[in-house]
Amino acid sequence: MTVQDTVQSGLKGIAPVTLGLLALGVAACSTPDVAPPPCPDVLIPADGSKLTRFKPGPGRAIIDVLHEATIIEYAQACEYNTDDSGAGEVAVYVAPLIETQRGPADQKGEATFEYFIAVIDSNKKVMDKALFPVTIPFPQNMTRVRWQLKDPNVVRIPLAAGQNGQDFRVFIGLQLTRDELEYQRRTR
């Protein structure tokens, strides 16, 4: 299984519309009497939903904040490609919507961070995890920007006969350093 990055540069794009059209296309392929197989649950872990990044050094006051980022929602859809036994794969399409806020210490006019997508099996074992770098500029001195992928990330999960999307969980979150994680836990 691989998590493939389909990140396109730029701030424009309406992934929910893209995913909505994809979902309609997938639904159109299913027989009316048979419900489509379930998509894996996509979850945002509490510890990975928000990031506060500080300028280098010991300062952790509001004036030391470079930027904050929060995953506020995501668009998702899935598509099965299986044989008669049910073996094959499920492709999960995920597009996070991230809001960034410029901090007082920011001199570059951009927020730079990574988000991750991880797949967990029914035994809570991490099957795959991939990191996706993001740089979001704050145009014209804007202090708050919402960003979403133009094209979704594609997560391909192999299925054995008898498995379906409910046997897996897909997690999407912001990649934090140990210090950033401890800060988020203290300030929740």
MARLOZA-988954 format. One record per atom (N, C-alpha, C): residue in three letters; atom name; x, z, y. Coordinates in steps of 0.1 Angstrom, whole numbers, plus 2048, in hexadecimal, padded with zeros to 3 digits. Each point is the difference from the previous one (the first is absolute). Layout:
+---------+-------+-----+-----+-----+
| residuo | atomo |   X |   Z |   Y |
+---------+-------+-----+-----+-----+
|     ALA |    CA |   X |   Z |   Y |
...
+---------+-------+-----+-----+-----+
% end
This chain:
+---------+-------+-----+-----+-----+
| residuo | atomo |   X |   Z |   Y |
+---------+-------+-----+-----+-----+
|     MET |     N | 808 | 800 | 7F4 |
|     MET |    CA | 7F8 | 800 | 80C |
|     MET |     C | 809 | 800 | 80C |
|     THR |     N | 7FC | 7F9 | 80A |
|     THR |    CA | 807 | 800 | 80D |
|     THR |     C | 7F6 | 802 | 80B |
|     VAL |     N | 805 | 806 | 80B |
|     VAL |    CA | 7F9 | 801 | 80C |
|     VAL |     C | 806 | 7F5 | 809 |
|     GLN |     N | 7F9 | 7F6 | 804 |
|     GLN |    CA | 805 | 7F5 | 808 |
|     GLN |     C | 7FD | 802 | 80F |
|     ASP |     N | 80A | 7FE | 808 |
|     ASP |    CA | 7FE | 802 | 80E |
|     ASP |     C | 7FB | 7F2 | 806 |
|     THR |     N | 7F5 | 800 | 806 |
|     THR |    CA | 7FB | 7F4 | 806 |
|     THR |     C | 7FE | 802 | 80F |
|     VAL |     N | 809 | 808 | 806 |
|     VAL |    CA | 800 | 804 | 80E |
|     VAL |     C | 803 | 7F3 | 808 |
|     GLN |     N | 7F7 | 7FE | 80A |
|     GLN |    CA | 802 | 7F5 | 809 |
|     GLN |     C | 804 | 806 | 80E |
|     SER |     N | 809 | 7FA | 807 |
|     SER |    CA | 803 | 806 | 80D |
|     SER |     C | 7F5 | 7FE | 80A |
|     GLY |     N | 800 | 809 | 80A |
|     GLY |    CA | 7F5 | 7FF | 80A |
|     GLY |     C | 7F6 | 80B | 7FF |
|     LEU |     N | 7F9 | 802 | 80B |
|     LEU |    CA | 7F6 | 80B | 800 |
|     LEU |     C | 7F2 | 7FB | 7FE |
|     LYS |     N | 7FE | 7F3 | 800 |
|     LYS |    CA | 7F2 | 7FB | 7FE |
|     LYS |     C | 7FD | 7FE | 7F1 |
|     GLY |     N | 7F3 | 800 | 7FD |
|     GLY |    CA | 7FC | 7FE | 7F3 |
|     GLY |     C | 7F4 | 809 | 7FC |
|     ILE |     N | 7F7 | 7FB | 7F9 |
|     ILE |    CA | 7F4 | 807 | 7FD |
|     ILE |     C | 7FF | 801 | 7F1 |
|     ALA |     N | 808 | 809 | 7FA |
|     ALA |    CA | 800 | 801 | 7F1 |
|     ALA |     C | 7F3 | 804 | 7FA |
|     PRO |     N | 7F8 | 808 | 807 |
|     PRO |    CA | 7F3 | 803 | 7F9 |
|     PRO |     C | 7F7 | 7F4 | 7FE |
|     VAL |     N | 801 | 7F7 | 80A |
|     VAL |    CA | 7F8 | 7F3 | 7FE |
|     VAL |     C | 806 | 7F8 | 7F5 |
|     THR |     N | 80D | 7FF | 7FF |
|     THR |    CA | 807 | 7F9 | 7F5 |
|     THR |     C | 7FC | 806 | 7F3 |
|     LEU |     N | 801 | 80D | 7FF |
|     LEU |    CA | 7FD | 807 | 7F3 |
|     LEU |     C | 7F1 | 7FF | 7FD |
|     GLY |     N | 7F7 | 800 | 80B |
|     GLY |    CA | 7F2 | 7FF | 7FD |
|     GLY |     C | 7FD | 7F2 | 7FA |
|     LEU |     N | 806 | 7F6 | 806 |
|     LEU |    CA | 7FE | 7F2 | 7FA |
|     LEU |     C | 805 | 7FF | 7F2 |
|     LEU |     N | 80C | 806 | 7FE |
|     LEU |    CA | 805 | 801 | 7F2 |
|     LEU |     C | 7F7 | 807 | 7F7 |
|     ALA |     N | 7FA | 80B | 804 |
|     ALA |    CA | 7F7 | 807 | 7F7 |
|     ALA |     C | 7F4 | 7F8 | 7FD |
|     LEU |     N | 7FB | 7F9 | 80A |
|     LEU |    CA | 7F4 | 7F7 | 7FD |
|     LEU |     C | 804 | 7F5 | 7F6 |
|     GLY |     N | 80C | 7FB | 802 |
|     GLY |    CA | 804 | 7F5 | 7F6 |
|     GLY |     C | 802 | 806 | 7F2 |
|     VAL |     N | 805 | 80C | 7FF |
|     VAL |    CA | 801 | 806 | 7F3 |
|     VAL |     C | 7F3 | 803 | 7FA |
|     ALA |     N | 7F7 | 805 | 808 |
|     ALA |    CA | 7F2 | 804 | 7FC |
|     ALA |     C | 7F9 | 7F3 | 7FC |
|     ALA |     N | 802 | 7F5 | 807 |
|     ALA |    CA | 7F9 | 7F4 | 7FC |
|     ALA |     C | 804 | 7FB | 7F3 |
|     CYS |     N | 80C | 803 | 7FB |
|     CYS |    CA | 805 | 7FC | 7F3 |
|     CYS |     C | 7F9 | 808 | 7F4 |
|     SER |     N | 7FB | 80C | 803 |
|     SER |    CA | 7FB | 808 | 7F5 |
|     SER |     C | 7F1 | 7FC | 7FD |
|     THR |     N | 7FC | 803 | 7F4 |
|     THR |    CA | 7F3 | 7FC | 7FC |
|     THR |     C | 7F6 | 80A | 806 |
|     PRO |     N | 7F4 | 7FC | 804 |
|     PRO |    CA | 7F7 | 809 | 806 |
|     PRO |     C | 7FC | 80C | 7F8 |
|     ASP |     N | 7FF | 7FE | 7F2 |
|     ASP |    CA | 7FC | 80B | 7F8 |
|     ASP |     C | 80B | 80A | 7FC |
|     VAL |     N | 80C | 7FC | 803 |
|     VAL |    CA | 80C | 809 | 7FD |
|     VAL |     C | 807 | 805 | 80C |
|     ALA |     N | 800 | 80D | 802 |
|     ALA |    CA | 807 | 806 | 80C |
|     ALA |     C | 80F | 7FD | 7FE |
|     PRO |     N | 807 | 7FD | 80C |
|     PRO |    CA | 80E | 7FE | 7FF |
|     PRO |     C | 807 | 80D | 7FC |
|     PRO |     N | 80C | 7FF | 7FA |
|     PRO |    CA | 808 | 80C | 7FD |
|     PRO |     C | 804 | 807 | 80C |
|     PRO |     N | 802 | 80D | 800 |
|     PRO |    CA | 803 | 808 | 80C |
|     PRO |     C | 80E | 7FE | 805 |
|     CYS |     N | 801 | 801 | 80D |
|     CYS |    CA | 80E | 7FF | 806 |
|     CYS |     C | 806 | 80E | 7FE |
|     PRO |     N | 80D | 801 | 800 |
|     PRO |    CA | 807 | 80D | 800 |
|     PRO |     C | 7FC | 807 | 80D |
|     ASP |     N | 800 | 80D | 800 |
|     ASP |    CA | 7FE | 808 | 80C |
|     ASP |     C | 80C | 7FE | 809 |
|     VAL |     N | 7FF | 7FE | 80D |
|     VAL |    CA | 80B | 800 | 809 |
|     VAL |     C | 7FE | 80D | 808 |
|     LEU |     N | 80B | 808 | 801 |
|     LEU |    CA | 800 | 80D | 807 |
|     LEU |     C | 80B | 801 | 80A |
|     ILE |     N | 7FE | 808 | 80A |
|     ILE |    CA | 80A | 804 | 809 |
|     ILE |     C | 804 | 80E | 7FE |
|     PRO |     N | 80C | 803 | 7FC |
|     PRO |    CA | 803 | 80F | 7FD |
|     PRO |     C | 801 | 807 | 80E |
|     ALA |     N | 7FB | 80C | 800 |
|     ALA |    CA | 800 | 808 | 80D |
|     ALA |     C | 80E | 801 | 806 |
|     ASP |     N | 80A | 801 | 7F8 |
|     ASP |    CA | 80E | 801 | 805 |
|     ASP |     C | 805 | 7F3 | 805 |
|     GLY |     N | 7FA | 7F5 | 7FD |
|     GLY |    CA | 805 | 7F3 | 804 |
|     GLY |     C | 7F7 | 7F9 | 80A |
|     SER |     N | 7F6 | 807 | 805 |
|     SER |    CA | 7F7 | 7FA | 80A |
|     SER |     C | 804 | 7FF | 80E |
|     LYS |     N | 80A | 809 | 804 |
|     LYS |    CA | 804 | 801 | 80E |
|     LYS |     C | 80F | 802 | 800 |
|     LEU |     N | 806 | 7FA | 80A |
|     LEU |    CA | 80F | 801 | 802 |
|     LEU |     C | 802 | 803 | 80F |
|     THR |     N | 808 | 80A | 803 |
|     THR |    CA | 805 | 803 | 80D |
|     THR |     C | 80F | 7FE | 800 |
|     ARG |     N | 805 | 7F7 | 807 |
|     ARG |    CA | 80E | 7FD | 800 |
|     ARG |     C | 806 | 805 | 80D |
|     PHE |     N | 80B | 808 | 7FF |
|     PHE |    CA | 807 | 805 | 80B |
|     PHE |     C | 80D | 7F9 | 803 |
|     LYS |     N | 805 | 801 | 80C |
|     LYS |    CA | 80D | 7FA | 803 |
|     LYS |     C | 80B | 808 | 7F9 |
|     PRO |     N | 80B | 7FA | 7FD |
|     PRO |    CA | 80B | 808 | 7F9 |
|     PRO |     C | 804 | 80C | 807 |
|     GLY |     N | 803 | 80B | 7F9 |
|     GLY |    CA | 804 | 80C | 806 |
|     GLY |     C | 7F6 | 80B | 7FC |
|     PRO |     N | 803 | 80C | 805 |
|     PRO |    CA | 7F8 | 80C | 7FB |
|     PRO |     C | 7F2 | 802 | 807 |
|     GLY |     N | 7FE | 7F9 | 80B |
|     GLY |    CA | 7F4 | 802 | 807 |
|     GLY |     C | 7F3 | 7FC | 7F8 |
|     ARG |     N | 7F6 | 809 | 801 |
|     ARG |    CA | 7F3 | 7FD | 7F9 |
|     ARG |     C | 7F4 | 803 | 80A |
|     ALA |     N | 803 | 7FF | 80D |
|     ALA |    CA | 7F5 | 802 | 809 |
|     ALA |     C | 7F9 | 7F2 | 803 |
|     ILE |     N | 7F5 | 800 | 807 |
|     ILE |    CA | 7F9 | 7F4 | 803 |
|     ILE |     C | 808 | 7F6 | 807 |
|     ILE |     N | 80A | 804 | 808 |
|     ILE |    CA | 808 | 7F7 | 808 |
|     ILE |     C | 80B | 7F9 | 7F7 |
|     ASP |     N | 801 | 805 | 7F3 |
|     ASP |    CA | 80A | 7FA | 7F7 |
|     ASP |     C | 7F9 | 7F6 | 7F6 |
|     VAL |     N | 7F3 | 7FD | 802 |
|     VAL |    CA | 7F9 | 7F7 | 7F7 |
|     VAL |     C | 803 | 7F2 | 803 |
|     LEU |     N | 804 | 7F8 | 7F7 |
|     LEU |    CA | 802 | 7F1 | 802 |
|     LEU |     C | 7F3 | 7F9 | 7FE |
|     HIS |     N | 7F9 | 803 | 7F5 |
|     HIS |    CA | 7F3 | 7FB | 7FD |
|     HIS |     C | 7F9 | 807 | 7F5 |
|     GLU |     N | 7F3 | 7FE | 800 |
|     GLU |    CA | 7F8 | 805 | 7F5 |
|     GLU |     C | 7F9 | 7F4 | 7F9 |
|     ALA |     N | 7FE | 801 | 7F3 |
|     ALA |    CA | 7F8 | 7F5 | 7F9 |
|     ALA |     C | 7F6 | 807 | 7F7 |
|     THR |     N | 7F5 | 7FA | 7FE |
|     THR |    CA | 7F5 | 805 | 7F8 |
|     THR |     C | 7FA | 7F5 | 7F8 |
|     ILE |     N | 7FE | 801 | 7F3 |
|     ILE |    CA | 7F8 | 7F6 | 7F9 |
|     ILE |     C | 7F2 | 805 | 802 |
|     ILE |     N | 7F8 | 7F8 | 807 |
|     ILE |    CA | 7F2 | 804 | 803 |
|     ILE |     C | 7F6 | 7FA | 7F6 |
|     GLU |     N | 804 | 7F5 | 7F9 |
|     GLU |    CA | 7F7 | 7FB | 7F6 |
|     GLU |     C | 808 | 7F4 | 7F9 |
|     TYR |     N | 7F9 | 7FA | 7F7 |
|     TYR |    CA | 806 | 7F4 | 7FA |
|     TYR |     C | 7F5 | 7F7 | 7FB |
|     ALA |     N | 803 | 7F3 | 7FE |
|     ALA |    CA | 7F7 | 7F7 | 7F9 |
|     ALA |     C | 805 | 7FE | 7F2 |
|     GLN |     N | 7F7 | 7FE | 7F7 |
|     GLN |    CA | 804 | 7FE | 7F2 |
|     GLN |     C | 7F7 | 7F7 | 7F9 |
|     ALA |     N | 805 | 7F9 | 7F5 |
|     ALA |    CA | 7F8 | 7F8 | 7F7 |
|     ALA |     C | 808 | 7FF | 7F3 |
|     CYS |     N | 7FA | 7FB | 7F6 |
|     CYS |    CA | 808 | 7FE | 7F4 |
|     CYS |     C | 7FB | 7F4 | 7F8 |
|     GLU |     N | 808 | 7FB | 7F7 |
|     GLU |    CA | 7FD | 7F4 | 7F9 |
|     GLU |     C | 806 | 801 | 7F2 |
|     TYR |     N | 7F8 | 7FE | 7F6 |
|     TYR |    CA | 805 | 801 | 7F2 |
|     TYR |     C | 804 | 7F2 | 7FB |
|     ASN |     N | 80B | 800 | 7F8 |
|     ASN |    CA | 804 | 7F4 | 7F9 |
|     ASN |     C | 803 | 805 | 7F1 |
|     THR |     N | 7F6 | 7FF | 7F7 |
|     THR |    CA | 802 | 805 | 7F3 |
|     THR |     C | 7FB | 7F6 | 7F6 |
|     ASP |     N | 805 | 802 | 7F3 |
|     ASP |    CA | 7FC | 7F8 | 7F5 |
|     ASP |     C | 7F3 | 806 | 7FA |
|     ASP |     N | 7FC | 7FA | 7F5 |
|     ASP |    CA | 7F4 | 805 | 7F9 |
|     ASP |     C | 801 | 80F | 7FB |
|     SER |     N | 80C | 804 | 7FD |
|     SER |    CA | 802 | 80E | 7FB |
|     SER |     C | 800 | 80A | 80C |
|     GLY |     N | 801 | 7FB | 80C |
|     GLY |    CA | 800 | 809 | 80C |
|     GLY |     C | 80F | 802 | 805 |
|     ALA |     N | 80A | 7FB | 7F9 |
|     ALA |    CA | 80E | 801 | 804 |
|     ALA |     C | 802 | 7F6 | 80B |
|     GLY |     N | 809 | 804 | 809 |
|     GLY |    CA | 804 | 7F7 | 80B |
|     GLY |     C | 805 | 809 | 80C |
|     GLU |     N | 7F9 | 7FD | 80B |
|     GLU |    CA | 804 | 808 | 80C |
|     GLU |     C | 7F4 | 801 | 80A |
|     VAL |     N | 801 | 80A | 808 |
|     VAL |    CA | 7F7 | 801 | 80C |
|     VAL |     C | 809 | 7FF | 80C |
|     ALA |     N | 7FC | 7F8 | 809 |
|     ALA |    CA | 807 | 7FF | 80D |
|     ALA |     C | 7F8 | 807 | 80A |
|     VAL |     N | 807 | 80A | 807 |
|     VAL |    CA | 7FA | 808 | 80A |
|     VAL |     C | 805 | 7FC | 80D |
|     TYR |     N | 7F7 | 7FC | 80A |
|     TYR |    CA | 804 | 7FC | 80D |
|     TYR |     C | 7FE | 80C | 80A |
|     VAL |     N | 80A | 804 | 807 |
|     VAL |    CA | 7FF | 80B | 809 |
|     VAL |     C | 806 | 7FD | 80D |
|     ALA |     N | 7F9 | 803 | 80B |
|     ALA |    CA | 805 | 7FE | 80D |
|     ALA |     C | 7FD | 80C | 809 |
|     PRO |     N | 80B | 808 | 802 |
|     PRO |    CA | 7FE | 80C | 808 |
|     PRO |     C | 7FD | 7FD | 80F |
|     LEU |     N | 7F8 | 809 | 806 |
|     LEU |    CA | 7FF | 800 | 80F |
|     LEU |     C | 807 | 80C | 805 |
|     ILE |     N | 80A | 7FE | 808 |
|     ILE |    CA | 809 | 80B | 805 |
|     ILE |     C | 7FF | 800 | 80F |
|     GLU |     N | 7FD | 80C | 805 |
|     GLU |    CA | 800 | 803 | 80E |
|     GLU |     C | 80D | 807 | 804 |
|     THR |     N | 807 | 7FA | 80A |
|     THR |    CA | 80C | 807 | 805 |
|     THR |     C | 7FF | 804 | 80E |
|     GLN |     N | 807 | 80B | 804 |
|     GLN |    CA | 7FF | 805 | 80D |
|     GLN |     C | 80F | 802 | 805 |
|     ARG |     N | 802 | 7FB | 80C |
|     ARG |    CA | 80E | 801 | 805 |
|     ARG |     C | 802 | 80E | 806 |
|     GLY |     N | 80C | 805 | 7FD |
|     GLY |    CA | 804 | 80E | 804 |
|     GLY |     C | 808 | 7FF | 80D |
|     PRO |     N | 802 | 80B | 806 |
|     PRO |    CA | 808 | 801 | 80D |
|     PRO |     C | 80E | 7FC | 7FE |
|     ALA |     N | 806 | 802 | 7F4 |
|     ALA |    CA | 80E | 7FE | 7FE |
|     ALA |     C | 803 | 7F1 | 7FC |
|     ASP |     N | 7F6 | 7F8 | 7FF |
|     ASP |    CA | 802 | 7F2 | 7FC |
|     ASP |     C | 806 | 7F8 | 80C |
|     GLN |     N | 80B | 7FA | 7FE |
|     GLN |    CA | 806 | 7F7 | 80A |
|     GLN |     C | 800 | 7F2 | 7FC |
|     LYS |     N | 7FD | 7FC | 7F3 |
|     LYS |    CA | 800 | 7F2 | 7FC |
|     LYS |     C | 7F3 | 7FA | 801 |
|     GLY |     N | 7F5 | 807 | 801 |
|     GLY |    CA | 7F3 | 7FA | 801 |
|     GLY |     C | 7FB | 7FB | 7F3 |
|     GLU |     N | 804 | 807 | 7F5 |
|     GLU |    CA | 7FB | 7FC | 7F3 |
|     GLU |     C | 800 | 80B | 7F6 |
|     ALA |     N | 7F8 | 7FF | 7F6 |
|     ALA |    CA | 7FF | 80A | 7F5 |
|     ALA |     C | 806 | 7FA | 7F3 |
|     THR |     N | 809 | 806 | 7FA |
|     THR |    CA | 806 | 7FA | 7F4 |
|     THR |     C | 7FF | 80B | 7F5 |
|     PHE |     N | 7FA | 7FC | 7F5 |
|     PHE |    CA | 7FE | 809 | 7F4 |
|     PHE |     C | 7FE | 7F8 | 7F4 |
|     GLU |     N | 7FD | 806 | 7F5 |
|     GLU |    CA | 7FD | 7F9 | 7F3 |
|     GLU |     C | 7F3 | 807 | 7FB |
|     TYR |     N | 7F8 | 7F7 | 7F9 |
|     TYR |    CA | 7F5 | 806 | 7F8 |
|     TYR |     C | 803 | 7FC | 7F1 |
|     PHE |     N | 7FA | 807 | 7F7 |
|     PHE |    CA | 802 | 7FD | 7F2 |
|     PHE |     C | 7F2 | 7FD | 7F9 |
|     ILE |     N | 802 | 7F9 | 7F5 |
|     ILE |    CA | 7F4 | 7FF | 7F7 |
|     ILE |     C | 806 | 803 | 7F2 |
|     ALA |     N | 7F9 | 809 | 7F9 |
|     ALA |    CA | 804 | 805 | 7F3 |
|     ALA |     C | 7F4 | 7FF | 7F6 |
|     VAL |     N | 803 | 7FD | 7F4 |
|     VAL |    CA | 7F6 | 7FF | 7F5 |
|     VAL |     C | 803 | 80C | 7F7 |
|     ILE |     N | 7F5 | 807 | 7FD |
|     ILE |    CA | 801 | 80B | 7F6 |
|     ILE |     C | 7F7 | 7FD | 7F5 |
|     ASP |     N | 804 | 803 | 7F3 |
|     ASP |    CA | 7F8 | 7FE | 7F5 |
|     ASP |     C | 7F7 | 80C | 7FD |
|     SER |     N | 7F9 | 7FF | 7F5 |
|     SER |    CA | 7F6 | 80B | 7FD |
|     SER |     C | 808 | 80D | 7FC |
|     ASN |     N | 80D | 7FF | 7FC |
|     ASN |    CA | 808 | 80C | 7FD |
|     ASN |     C | 807 | 805 | 80C |
|     LYS |     N | 7FC | 7FB | 80C |
|     LYS |    CA | 806 | 804 | 80D |
|     LYS |     C | 80F | 7FD | 801 |
|     LYS |     N | 804 | 7F5 | 7F9 |
|     LYS |    CA | 80E | 7FB | 800 |
|     LYS |     C | 800 | 7F5 | 80A |
|     VAL |     N | 80B | 800 | 809 |
|     VAL |    CA | 801 | 7F6 | 80A |
|     VAL |     C | 806 | 7F3 | 7F8 |
|     MET |     N | 7F8 | 7F6 | 801 |
|     MET |    CA | 804 | 7F3 | 7F9 |
|     MET |     C | 808 | 7F8 | 809 |
|     ASP |     N | 7FD | 800 | 80D |
|     ASP |    CA | 808 | 7F8 | 80A |
|     ASP |     C | 7FD | 805 | 80E |
|     LYS |     N | 80A | 7FE | 808 |
|     LYS |    CA | 7FF | 804 | 80E |
|     LYS |     C | 808 | 7F7 | 808 |
|     ALA |     N | 7FB | 7FB | 80B |
|     ALA |    CA | 807 | 7F7 | 809 |
|     ALA |     C | 7FF | 804 | 80E |
|     LEU |     N | 80A | 7FE | 808 |
|     LEU |    CA | 800 | 804 | 80E |
|     LEU |     C | 7FF | 7F3 | 809 |
|     PHE |     N | 7F9 | 801 | 80B |
|     PHE |    CA | 7FE | 7F5 | 809 |
|     PHE |     C | 803 | 804 | 80E |
|     PRO |     N | 80B | 7FA | 806 |
|     PRO |    CA | 804 | 803 | 80D |
|     PRO |     C | 7F6 | 7FA | 80A |
|     VAL |     N | 7FE | 808 | 80B |
|     VAL |    CA | 7F7 | 7FC | 80B |
|     VAL |     C | 807 | 803 | 80D |
|     THR |     N | 7FF | 7F6 | 809 |
|     THR |    CA | 804 | 803 | 80E |
|     THR |     C | 7F4 | 7FB | 809 |
|     ILE |     N | 7FB | 809 | 807 |
|     ILE |    CA | 7F4 | 7FE | 809 |
|     ILE |     C | 804 | 801 | 80E |
|     PRO |     N | 800 | 7F5 | 808 |
|     PRO |    CA | 804 | 802 | 80E |
|     PRO |     C | 7F4 | 805 | 808 |
|     PHE |     N | 803 | 807 | 80B |
|     PHE |    CA | 7F6 | 805 | 809 |
|     PHE |     C | 801 | 7F6 | 80C |
|     PRO |     N | 7F8 | 7F5 | 800 |
|     PRO |    CA | 800 | 7F6 | 80B |
|     PRO |     C | 7FB | 806 | 80D |
|     GLN |     N | 806 | 7FB | 80B |
|     GLN |    CA | 7FC | 803 | 80D |
|     GLN |     C | 7FE | 80F | 802 |
|     ASN |     N | 809 | 808 | 7FB |
|     ASN |    CA | 800 | 80E | 801 |
|     ASN |     C | 7F4 | 807 | 7FB |
|     MET |     N | 7F9 | 7FA | 7F6 |
|     MET |    CA | 7F5 | 806 | 7F9 |
|     MET |     C | 805 | 80C | 7F9 |
|     THR |     N | 7F8 | 80B | 7FF |
|     THR |    CA | 805 | 80C | 7F9 |
|     THR |     C | 7F9 | 801 | 7F3 |
|     ARG |     N | 7F6 | 7F8 | 7FD |
|     ARG |    CA | 7F9 | 801 | 7F3 |
|     ARG |     C | 7FD | 7F2 | 7FB |
|     VAL |     N | 804 | 7FD | 7F3 |
|     VAL |    CA | 7FE | 7F3 | 7FA |
|     VAL |     C | 7FA | 802 | 7F2 |
|     ARG |     N | 7F6 | 7F7 | 7FC |
|     ARG |    CA | 7FC | 800 | 7F3 |
|     ARG |     C | 805 | 7F3 | 7F9 |
|     TRP |     N | 805 | 801 | 7F4 |
|     TRP |    CA | 807 | 7F5 | 7F9 |
|     TRP |     C | 7FA | 7FF | 7F2 |
|     GLN |     N | 7FE | 7F3 | 7FC |
|     GLN |    CA | 7FC | 7FE | 7F2 |
|     GLN |     C | 806 | 7F3 | 7FC |
|     LEU |     N | 804 | 7FF | 7F3 |
|     LEU |    CA | 806 | 7F4 | 7FA |
|     LEU |     C | 7F6 | 7F4 | 802 |
|     LYS |     N | 806 | 7F5 | 802 |
|     LYS |    CA | 7F9 | 7F4 | 801 |
|     LYS |     C | 7FB | 7FC | 7F2 |
|     ASP |     N | 809 | 801 | 7F6 |
|     ASP |    CA | 7FD | 7FE | 7F2 |
|     ASP |     C | 803 | 80D | 7F9 |
|     PRO |     N | 7F8 | 803 | 7F6 |
|     PRO |    CA | 801 | 80D | 7F9 |
|     PRO |     C | 80C | 800 | 7F7 |
|     ASN |     N | 805 | 80C | 7FD |
|     ASN |    CA | 80A | 802 | 7F5 |
|     ASN |     C | 7F8 | 7FE | 7F3 |
|     VAL |     N | 808 | 7FB | 7F6 |
|     VAL |    CA | 7FA | 7FD | 7F3 |
|     VAL |     C | 807 | 809 | 7F6 |
|     VAL |     N | 7F8 | 808 | 7F9 |
|     VAL |    CA | 805 | 809 | 7F5 |
|     VAL |     C | 7FB | 7FB | 7F3 |
|     ARG |     N | 809 | 7FC | 7F7 |
|     ARG |    CA | 7FC | 7FA | 7F3 |
|     ARG |     C | 802 | 80B | 7F6 |
|     ILE |     N | 7F5 | 804 | 7F9 |
|     ILE |    CA | 801 | 80A | 7F6 |
|     ILE |     C | 7FD | 7FA | 7F2 |
|     PRO |     N | 809 | 801 | 7F7 |
|     PRO |    CA | 7FE | 7FB | 7F2 |
|     PRO |     C | 7F5 | 808 | 7F9 |
|     LEU |     N | 7F8 | 7F9 | 7F9 |
|     LEU |    CA | 7F5 | 807 | 7F8 |
|     LEU |     C | 802 | 7FD | 7F1 |
|     ALA |     N | 7FF | 80A | 7F8 |
|     ALA |    CA | 800 | 7FF | 7F2 |
|     ALA |     C | 7F1 | 7FE | 7FC |
|     ALA |     N | 7FD | 7FB | 7F4 |
|     ALA |    CA | 7F2 | 7FE | 7FC |
|     ALA |     C | 7F9 | 80E | 801 |
|     GLY |     N | 7F5 | 801 | 805 |
|     GLY |    CA | 7F8 | 80C | 802 |
|     GLY |     C | 803 | 807 | 80D |
|     GLN |     N | 809 | 7FC | 808 |
|     GLN |    CA | 803 | 806 | 80D |
|     GLN |     C | 7F8 | 7F9 | 80B |
|     ASN |     N | 7FD | 807 | 80B |
|     ASN |    CA | 7FB | 7FA | 80C |
|     ASN |     C | 806 | 807 | 80C |
|     GLY |     N | 7FB | 7FD | 80B |
|     GLY |    CA | 805 | 805 | 80D |
|     GLY |     C | 7FF | 80F | 801 |
|     GLN |     N | 7F6 | 806 | 7F9 |
|     GLN |    CA | 7FE | 80F | 801 |
|     GLN |     C | 80B | 807 | 7F9 |
|     ASP |     N | 808 | 7FA | 7F8 |
|     ASP |    CA | 80B | 806 | 7FA |
|     ASP |     C | 80C | 802 | 809 |
|     PHE |     N | 7FF | 7FC | 80C |
|     PHE |    CA | 80C | 800 | 80A |
|     PHE |     C | 7FB | 805 | 80D |
|     ARG |     N | 809 | 805 | 808 |
|     ARG |    CA | 7FE | 804 | 80E |
|     ARG |     C | 80B | 7F9 | 808 |
|     VAL |     N | 7FC | 7FB | 80C |
|     VAL |    CA | 80A | 7FA | 809 |
|     VAL |     C | 800 | 809 | 80C |
|     PHE |     N | 80C | 805 | 804 |
|     PHE |    CA | 802 | 808 | 80B |
|     PHE |     C | 807 | 7F8 | 80B |
|     ILE |     N | 7FB | 802 | 80C |
|     ILE |    CA | 807 | 7FA | 80C |
|     ILE |     C | 802 | 80B | 80A |
|     GLY |     N | 80D | 800 | 805 |
|     GLY |    CA | 803 | 80B | 80A |
|     GLY |     C | 80C | 7FC | 808 |
|     LEU |     N | 803 | 809 | 80A |
|     LEU |    CA | 80C | 7FE | 808 |
|     LEU |     C | 80C | 807 | 7FA |
|     GLN |     N | 80B | 7F9 | 7FF |
|     GLN |    CA | 80C | 806 | 7FA |
|     GLN |     C | 806 | 80A | 80A |
|     LEU |     N | 801 | 80C | 7FC |
|     LEU |    CA | 806 | 80B | 809 |
|     LEU |     C | 80D | 805 | 7FB |
|     THR |     N | 809 | 804 | 809 |
|     THR |    CA | 80C | 807 | 7FC |
|     THR |     C | 7FB | 80F | 7FC |
|     ARG |     N | 80A | 807 | 7FA |
|     ARG |    CA | 7FD | 80E | 7FD |
|     ARG |     C | 7FB | 808 | 80C |
|     ASP |     N | 808 | 7FF | 80B |
|     ASP |    CA | 7FD | 807 | 80D |
|     ASP |     C | 7F2 | 7FC | 805 |
|     GLU |     N | 7FD | 7F3 | 800 |
|     GLU |    CA | 7F3 | 7FB | 805 |
|     GLU |     C | 7F4 | 806 | 7F7 |
|     LEU |     N | 803 | 800 | 7F3 |
|     LEU |    CA | 7F6 | 806 | 7F7 |
|     LEU |     C | 7FD | 80F | 803 |
|     GLU |     N | 80B | 807 | 801 |
|     GLU |    CA | 7FE | 80E | 804 |
|     GLU |     C | 7F9 | 803 | 80D |
|     TYR |     N | 803 | 7F7 | 80A |
|     TYR |    CA | 7FA | 801 | 80D |
|     TYR |     C | 7F1 | 7FD | 7FE |
|     GLN |     N | 7FC | 7F6 | 7F9 |
|     GLN |    CA | 7F2 | 7FD | 7FE |
|     GLN |     C | 7F9 | 80B | 7F9 |
|     ARG |     N | 806 | 806 | 7F6 |
|     ARG |    CA | 7FA | 80B | 7F9 |
|     ARG |     C | 7FE | 80C | 809 |
|     ARG |     N | 809 | 803 | 809 |
|     ARG |    CA | 7FF | 80B | 809 |
|     ARG |     C | 7F5 | 7FE | 80B |
|     THR |     N | 7FE | 7F4 | 804 |
|     THR |    CA | 7F7 | 7FD | 80B |
|     THR |     C | 7F3 | 7FB | 7FC |
|     ARG |     N | 7FD | 800 | 7F3 |
|     ARG |    CA | 7F2 | 7FB | 7FC |
|     ARG |     C | 7F5 | 809 | 804 |
+---------+-------+-----+-----+-----+
% end
